[in-house]
Amino acid sequence: MTYTTKSNSIFDICWYKLNKKIVNINNALYENLQKAILNDEISMCPYCGKFYIKHHSRQISCRDKECTRLKINELRRDFYKIHKK
């Protein structure tokens, strides 16, 4: 079974080609996102609550500057509690 497109002008052909490229790009992005979900690479930031894709296995927060600052402050507080400084 084959499908054909009806085109009245060159613009219809260009529109069809553009839409086909957009659909292919979206399918590729969706496949990458689906692989990330299956590999447990998506996590939720404990500081801002946003979902993010992990860049390495030990990453616990997103790469936002505010979240990074909060994470460093928390690590410092924990260090001082443990070592009583």
Order of alpha helices (4+ residues) and beta strands (2+ residues): alpha-beta-beta-alpha
